[in-house]
Amino acid sequence: MKKMLLSLLLLFTIGAQAQTPKIKYGDNPEAGHYATVNGIKMYYETYGEGKPLLLLHGNGGSIKGHTGRIEHFKSKYKVIAVDSRAHGKTQDPGDTLTYEKMTADINALLDYLKIDSCYVWGQSDGGIIGLELAIDYPKKVKRLAVFGANVQPDSTAVFPELLRWVDKTLATAKNDNERRLLLLLKNHPHIEYAALAKIKVPVLVMSGDRDAIKLEHSIKIFQNIPKANLFIMPGATHFGSYEKTDLFFKVLDDFFTAPFSTKATTDILK
C-alpha cells in the first residue's frame, strides 16, 4: 500500500520506465507544441493519423507516463497527449487548482485543434477530467474510458489509508505546486451521481480489484452512467493499466472499436 501511495506523486513513470523507445515522449520537439488556453500555455504532443484519441494522465503525472500507450495507439489513431494545468510542461500561475479548470482547459485545447469530438482515455485524475468533459462539454466526447476515477474525495470513495497519507504528505510538501496537487486529491472532486446520468456517450469504467478507489465506488459510477460497461482488472492496483498492459490494451481496443452493448442477461431471456 505504501509503495502504491507514493507512486501517486512520482509522475506515473511506471509505464515510461517499462520501455526504452527511441522517441522521448513528453519532451519531443518534433511532436510538441504549446497552445494558449484560458490564460496558460498548455503543452501537448500529437502522433499518428486517423480518429483523434485524447490521453489524460493522473495527479502528478505528465505525457511521459503515456509512453506505452502512445506507442500502442499511434498507428491506429491521431493521439493527442497533454500535460494538464500545473503538470509537466504546463504551468499554472494561479493559487488554486480544480478539475473544472482543468476540464475547461481541455475543451479549449480541442477547440484550438479544431477537434469536434474524440475518443478519451483517462487515468485516475485524468479519468475525473474525462467524466467532467463528458458532462460539461458532451459534444467533445465520442467514447470515454477511465481507470481508477472517483467522483467524491472522501472515504465513501477512497480508502482511509490514502486519505491519511495525503494529510501526512501535505504537512511536509516540498513546494507550492506539490501542495496544490495534494489539496486537489484531498478536497476534490465533487461530481453528483445525478450528473453522471447526463453522460450519453459510451463509457468504460475500469478499476483494479485492489485499486486505491473502493470497488463499490467504481460500481456506483458505472451504475449511474446510462451507457456504461464495467471492467475490473484482476490482481491489479490503481496502476493496473501499467501492470497488465496486454490485458489493458485488449480491453481498451475492443471498447473503442466494437459495437457498444448494454444488453443484460434478462434481455436475452425475454
C-alpha positions as a Markdown table, in Angstrom:
| # | Residue | x | y | z |
|---|---|---|---|---|
| 1 | Met | 0.0 | 0.0 | 0.0 |
| 2 | Lys | 2.8 | 2.4 | 0.9 |
| 3 | Lys | 4.5 | 1.9 | -2.4 |
| 4 | Met | 1.3 | 2.4 | -4.3 |
| 5 | Leu | 0.5 | 5.7 | -2.4 |
| 6 | Leu | 4.0 | 7.1 | -3.0 |
| 7 | Ser | 3.6 | 6.4 | -6.7 |
| 8 | Leu | 0.7 | 8.9 | -6.9 |
| 9 | Leu | 3.2 | 11.8 | -7.0 |
| 10 | Leu | 6.1 | 10.2 | -8.8 |
| 11 | Leu | 5.0 | 11.2 | -12.3 |
| 12 | Phe | 3.4 | 7.9 | -13.2 |
| 13 | Thr | 6.8 | 6.7 | -14.6 |
| 14 | Ile | 6.0 | 3.0 | -14.3 |
| 15 | Gly | 4.9 | 2.9 | -17.9 |
| 16 | Ala | 7.7 | 5.1 | -19.1 |
| 17 | Gln | 10.4 | 3.0 | -17.4 |
| 18 | Ala | 9.0 | -0.2 | -18.7 |
| 19 | Gln | 10.1 | 0.6 | -22.2 |
| 20 | Thr | 13.0 | 2.4 | -23.9 |
| 21 | Pro | 11.6 | 3.8 | -27.1 |
| 22 | Lys | 13.7 | 6.0 | -29.4 |
| 23 | Ile | 11.2 | 8.8 | -29.1 |
| 24 | Lys | 11.4 | 10.8 | -25.9 |
| 25 | Tyr | 7.7 | 11.2 | -25.2 |
| 26 | Gly | 6.9 | 14.3 | -23.1 |
| 27 | Asp | 10.0 | 16.1 | -24.4 |
| 28 | Asn | 9.8 | 15.6 | -28.1 |
| 29 | Pro | 10.4 | 18.9 | -30.0 |
| 30 | Glu | 9.2 | 17.3 | -33.3 |
| 31 | Ala | 5.7 | 16.5 | -31.9 |
| 32 | Gly | 5.4 | 19.0 | -29.0 |
| 33 | His | 3.5 | 22.3 | -29.2 |
| 34 | Tyr | 2.1 | 24.9 | -26.9 |
| 35 | Ala | -1.4 | 26.3 | -27.1 |
| 36 | Thr | -2.6 | 29.4 | -25.2 |
| 37 | Val | -5.8 | 28.4 | -23.5 |
| 38 | Asn | -7.6 | 30.1 | -20.5 |
| 39 | Gly | -4.6 | 32.2 | -19.7 |
| 40 | Ile | -2.0 | 29.4 | -19.7 |
| 41 | Lys | 0.3 | 27.8 | -22.2 |
| 42 | Met | -0.7 | 24.2 | -22.4 |
| 43 | Tyr | 1.9 | 21.7 | -23.7 |
| 44 | Tyr | 0.7 | 18.8 | -25.9 |
| 45 | Glu | 2.2 | 16.3 | -28.3 |
| 46 | Thr | 0.5 | 14.7 | -31.3 |
| 47 | Tyr | 1.3 | 11.4 | -33.0 |
| 48 | Gly | -0.2 | 9.4 | -35.8 |
| 49 | Glu | -3.3 | 9.9 | -38.0 |
| 50 | Gly | -6.9 | 8.9 | -38.0 |
| 51 | Lys | -9.7 | 9.4 | -35.5 |
| 52 | Pro | -8.5 | 11.6 | -32.6 |
| 53 | Leu | -7.7 | 9.9 | -29.2 |
| 54 | Leu | -7.0 | 12.1 | -26.2 |
| 55 | Leu | -4.8 | 10.8 | -23.4 |
| 56 | Leu | -5.2 | 12.3 | -19.9 |
| 57 | His | -2.7 | 11.5 | -17.2 |
| 58 | Gly | -3.1 | 11.3 | -13.4 |
| 59 | Asn | -2.2 | 13.5 | -10.5 |
| 60 | Gly | 1.4 | 14.4 | -10.5 |
| 61 | Gly | 1.8 | 12.8 | -14.0 |
| 62 | Ser | 2.7 | 14.0 | -17.4 |
| 63 | Ile | 2.9 | 12.9 | -21.1 |
| 64 | Lys | 5.9 | 10.8 | -20.1 |
| 65 | Gly | 3.7 | 8.3 | -18.3 |
| 66 | His | 1.8 | 7.7 | -21.6 |
| 67 | Thr | 4.9 | 6.2 | -23.3 |
| 68 | Gly | 3.5 | 2.7 | -23.7 |
| 69 | Arg | 0.0 | 4.0 | -24.7 |
| 70 | Ile | 1.3 | 6.3 | -27.4 |
| 71 | Glu | 3.5 | 3.5 | -28.8 |
| 72 | His | 0.4 | 1.3 | -29.0 |
| 73 | Phe | -2.2 | 3.7 | -30.3 |
| 74 | Lys | -0.3 | 6.0 | -32.7 |
| 75 | Ser | -0.6 | 3.5 | -35.5 |
| 76 | Lys | -4.4 | 3.5 | -35.1 |
| 77 | Tyr | -5.4 | 7.0 | -34.1 |
| 78 | Lys | -4.3 | 10.6 | -34.1 |
| 79 | Val | -3.0 | 10.6 | -30.5 |
| 80 | Ile | -3.2 | 13.9 | -28.5 |
| 81 | Ala | -1.3 | 13.7 | -25.2 |
| 82 | Val | -1.4 | 16.7 | -22.9 |
| 83 | Asp | 0.3 | 18.0 | -19.8 |
| 84 | Ser | -2.6 | 19.2 | -17.7 |
| 85 | Arg | -2.6 | 22.5 | -15.9 |
| 86 | Ala | 0.2 | 22.6 | -13.2 |
| 87 | His | 1.7 | 19.3 | -14.6 |
| 88 | Gly | 4.7 | 18.6 | -16.7 |
| 89 | Lys | 5.5 | 21.5 | -19.1 |
| 90 | Thr | 2.2 | 23.2 | -18.5 |
| 91 | Gln | 2.5 | 25.8 | -15.7 |
| 92 | Asp | -0.3 | 27.4 | -13.7 |
| 93 | Pro | 0.2 | 30.9 | -12.3 |
| 94 | Gly | -2.9 | 30.7 | -10.1 |
| 95 | Asp | -3.1 | 29.6 | -6.5 |
| 96 | Thr | -6.0 | 27.2 | -6.8 |
| 97 | Leu | -6.4 | 24.1 | -8.8 |
| 98 | Thr | -9.7 | 22.4 | -9.7 |
| 99 | Tyr | -10.9 | 19.7 | -12.1 |
| 100 | Glu | -13.3 | 22.2 | -13.5 |
| 101 | Lys | -10.5 | 24.5 | -14.6 |
| 102 | Met | -8.5 | 21.6 | -16.0 |
| 103 | Thr | -11.5 | 20.3 | -17.9 |
| 104 | Ala | -12.2 | 23.8 | -19.3 |
| 105 | Asp | -8.5 | 23.8 | -20.5 |
| 106 | Ile | -9.0 | 20.5 | -22.3 |
| 107 | Asn | -12.2 | 21.8 | -24.0 |
| 108 | Ala | -10.3 | 25.0 | -25.1 |
| 109 | Leu | -7.4 | 22.9 | -26.4 |
| 110 | Leu | -9.8 | 20.7 | -28.5 |
| 111 | Asp | -11.3 | 23.9 | -29.9 |
| 112 | Tyr | -7.8 | 25.2 | -30.7 |
| 113 | Leu | -7.1 | 22.0 | -32.5 |
| 114 | Lys | -10.4 | 22.2 | -34.3 |
| 115 | Ile | -11.4 | 18.7 | -32.9 |
| 116 | Asp | -15.2 | 18.5 | -32.7 |
| 117 | Ser | -15.2 | 15.1 | -30.8 |
| 118 | Cys | -12.7 | 12.4 | -29.8 |
| 119 | Tyr | -12.1 | 9.2 | -28.0 |
| 120 | Val | -10.9 | 9.9 | -24.5 |
| 121 | Trp | -8.8 | 7.8 | -22.1 |
| 122 | Gly | -8.1 | 9.0 | -18.6 |
| 123 | Gln | -6.0 | 7.5 | -15.7 |
| 124 | Ser | -7.1 | 8.4 | -12.2 |
| 125 | Asp | -7.4 | 12.3 | -12.2 |
| 126 | Gly | -7.4 | 12.1 | -16.0 |
| 127 | Gly | -10.5 | 9.9 | -15.6 |
| 128 | Ile | -12.1 | 12.5 | -13.5 |
| 129 | Ile | -11.4 | 15.2 | -16.1 |
| 130 | Gly | -12.8 | 12.8 | -18.7 |
| 131 | Leu | -16.0 | 12.4 | -16.8 |
| 132 | Glu | -16.2 | 16.2 | -16.3 |
| 133 | Leu | -15.6 | 16.7 | -20.0 |
| 134 | Ala | -18.5 | 14.3 | -20.9 |
| 135 | Ile | -20.8 | 16.1 | -18.5 |
| 136 | Asp | -19.9 | 19.8 | -19.3 |
| 137 | Tyr | -18.9 | 19.5 | -22.9 |
| 138 | Pro | -20.7 | 16.4 | -24.2 |
| 139 | Lys | -20.2 | 17.1 | -27.9 |
| 140 | Lys | -16.4 | 16.8 | -27.4 |
| 141 | Val | -16.5 | 13.1 | -26.3 |
| 142 | Lys | -17.2 | 10.2 | -28.7 |
| 143 | Arg | -16.3 | 7.4 | -26.2 |
| 144 | Leu | -14.7 | 7.6 | -22.8 |
| 145 | Ala | -12.6 | 5.1 | -20.9 |
| 146 | Val | -11.5 | 5.8 | -17.3 |
| 147 | Phe | -9.3 | 3.8 | -14.9 |
| 148 | Gly | -9.4 | 4.4 | -11.1 |
| 149 | Ala | -11.5 | 7.6 | -11.3 |
| 150 | Asn | -13.6 | 8.8 | -8.3 |
| 151 | Val | -16.3 | 11.4 | -8.1 |
| 152 | Gln | -16.1 | 12.2 | -4.4 |
| 153 | Pro | -12.9 | 12.8 | -2.3 |
| 154 | Asp | -13.9 | 11.2 | 0.9 |
| 155 | Ser | -13.9 | 7.7 | 2.5 |
| 156 | Thr | -17.0 | 6.7 | 0.6 |
| 157 | Ala | -14.8 | 6.6 | -2.5 |
| 158 | Val | -11.1 | 6.4 | -1.3 |
| 159 | Phe | -9.5 | 4.0 | 1.1 |
| 160 | Pro | -8.8 | 5.7 | 4.5 |
| 161 | Glu | -5.1 | 4.8 | 4.2 |
| 162 | Leu | -4.8 | 7.0 | 1.2 |
| 163 | Leu | -6.7 | 9.9 | 2.9 |
| 164 | Arg | -4.3 | 9.7 | 5.8 |
| 165 | Trp | -1.3 | 9.6 | 3.5 |
| 166 | Val | -2.4 | 12.8 | 1.7 |
| 167 | Asp | -2.8 | 14.6 | 5.1 |
| 168 | Lys | 0.6 | 13.4 | 6.2 |
| 169 | Thr | 2.3 | 14.3 | 3.0 |
| 170 | Leu | 0.7 | 17.8 | 2.9 |
| 171 | Ala | 2.4 | 18.6 | 6.2 |
| 172 | Thr | 5.8 | 18.1 | 4.5 |
| 173 | Ala | 5.1 | 19.3 | 1.0 |
| 174 | Lys | 8.3 | 20.5 | -0.7 |
| 175 | Asn | 6.8 | 23.3 | -2.7 |
| 176 | Asp | 3.6 | 25.1 | -3.6 |
| 177 | Asn | 2.9 | 23.1 | -6.7 |
| 178 | Glu | 3.1 | 19.8 | -4.8 |
| 179 | Arg | 0.9 | 21.2 | -2.1 |
| 180 | Arg | -1.7 | 22.2 | -4.7 |
| 181 | Leu | -1.7 | 18.7 | -6.2 |
| 182 | Leu | -2.2 | 17.2 | -2.8 |
| 183 | Leu | -5.0 | 19.6 | -2.0 |
| 184 | Leu | -6.6 | 18.6 | -5.2 |
| 185 | Leu | -6.6 | 15.0 | -4.1 |
| 186 | Lys | -7.8 | 15.9 | -0.6 |
| 187 | Asn | -10.7 | 18.3 | -1.5 |
| 188 | His | -11.9 | 17.3 | -5.0 |
| 189 | Pro | -13.8 | 16.2 | -7.0 |
| 190 | His | -17.5 | 16.8 | -6.2 |
| 191 | Ile | -19.4 | 15.3 | -9.0 |
| 192 | Glu | -23.0 | 14.5 | -8.2 |
| 193 | Tyr | -24.2 | 11.0 | -9.2 |
| 194 | Ala | -27.2 | 12.6 | -10.9 |
| 195 | Ala | -24.7 | 14.5 | -13.1 |
| 196 | Leu | -23.3 | 11.2 | -14.4 |
| 197 | Ala | -26.7 | 10.4 | -15.8 |
| 198 | Lys | -26.2 | 13.3 | -18.2 |
| 199 | Ile | -23.4 | 11.4 | -20.0 |
| 200 | Lys | -24.9 | 10.0 | -23.1 |
| 201 | Val | -21.8 | 8.5 | -24.8 |
| 202 | Pro | -20.5 | 5.0 | -24.2 |
| 203 | Val | -18.2 | 4.9 | -21.1 |
| 204 | Leu | -15.9 | 2.1 | -19.9 |
| 205 | Val | -15.4 | 2.3 | -16.2 |
| 206 | Met | -12.1 | 0.4 | -15.3 |
| 207 | Ser | -10.6 | -0.4 | -12.0 |
| 208 | Gly | -8.1 | -2.7 | -10.4 |
| 209 | Asp | -9.6 | -5.2 | -8.0 |
| 210 | Arg | -7.1 | -3.8 | -5.4 |
| 211 | Asp | -7.4 | -0.2 | -6.5 |
| 212 | Ala | -6.9 | 3.0 | -4.4 |
| 213 | Ile | -10.6 | 3.7 | -5.3 |
| 214 | Lys | -13.1 | 1.5 | -3.5 |
| 215 | Leu | -14.6 | -1.2 | -5.7 |
| 216 | Glu | -18.1 | -0.2 | -4.6 |
| 217 | His | -17.5 | 3.4 | -5.7 |
| 218 | Ser | -16.4 | 2.3 | -9.2 |
| 219 | Ile | -19.5 | 0.2 | -9.4 |
| 220 | Lys | -21.7 | 3.1 | -8.4 |
| 221 | Ile | -20.2 | 5.3 | -11.1 |
| 222 | Phe | -20.9 | 2.5 | -13.6 |
| 223 | Gln | -24.5 | 2.1 | -12.4 |
| 224 | Asn | -25.2 | 5.9 | -12.7 |
| 225 | Ile | -24.0 | 6.3 | -16.3 |
| 226 | Pro | -26.7 | 5.1 | -18.8 |
| 227 | Lys | -24.4 | 3.7 | -21.4 |
| 228 | Ala | -21.6 | 2.2 | -19.4 |
| 229 | Asn | -19.6 | -1.0 | -19.3 |
| 230 | Leu | -17.6 | -2.1 | -16.3 |
| 231 | Phe | -14.2 | -3.8 | -16.3 |
| 232 | Ile | -12.5 | -4.9 | -13.0 |
| 233 | Met | -8.9 | -6.0 | -13.7 |
| 234 | Pro | -7.9 | -9.0 | -11.6 |
| 235 | Gly | -4.8 | -8.8 | -9.4 |
| 236 | Ala | -4.3 | -5.1 | -10.2 |
| 237 | Thr | -3.8 | -1.9 | -8.2 |
| 238 | His | -4.6 | 1.7 | -9.1 |
| 239 | Phe | -1.9 | 1.3 | -11.8 |
| 240 | Gly | -3.3 | -1.8 | -13.5 |
| 241 | Ser | -3.1 | -0.1 | -16.9 |
| 242 | Tyr | 0.7 | -0.3 | -16.5 |
| 243 | Glu | 0.9 | -3.6 | -14.6 |
| 244 | Lys | -1.0 | -5.7 | -17.1 |
| 245 | Thr | -0.6 | -3.9 | -20.4 |
| 246 | Asp | -1.6 | -6.7 | -22.7 |
| 247 | Leu | -4.9 | -7.2 | -21.0 |
| 248 | Phe | -5.4 | -3.4 | -20.7 |
| 249 | Phe | -4.9 | -2.9 | -24.4 |
| 250 | Lys | -7.0 | -5.8 | -25.4 |
| 251 | Val | -10.0 | -4.5 | -23.4 |
| 252 | Leu | -9.5 | -0.9 | -24.5 |
| 253 | Asp | -9.1 | -1.8 | -28.2 |
| 254 | Asp | -12.3 | -3.7 | -28.0 |
| 255 | Phe | -14.2 | -0.8 | -26.3 |
| 256 | Phe | -13.0 | 1.7 | -28.9 |
| 257 | Thr | -13.7 | -0.4 | -32.0 |
| 258 | Ala | -16.5 | -2.9 | -31.3 |
| 259 | Pro | -20.2 | -2.1 | -31.3 |
| 260 | Phe | -21.3 | -0.9 | -27.9 |
| 261 | Ser | -23.8 | -3.0 | -26.0 |
| 262 | Thr | -25.6 | -2.8 | -22.7 |
| 263 | Lys | -27.6 | -6.0 | -23.3 |
| 264 | Ala | -28.3 | -7.8 | -20.0 |
| 265 | Thr | -28.9 | -11.4 | -19.3 |
| 266 | Thr | -32.5 | -10.6 | -18.5 |
| 267 | Asp | -32.8 | -9.1 | -22.0 |
| 268 | Ile | -31.7 | -12.4 | -23.5 |
| 269 | Leu | -34.4 | -14.3 | -21.5 |
| 270 | Lys | -37.3 | -12.1 | -22.7 |
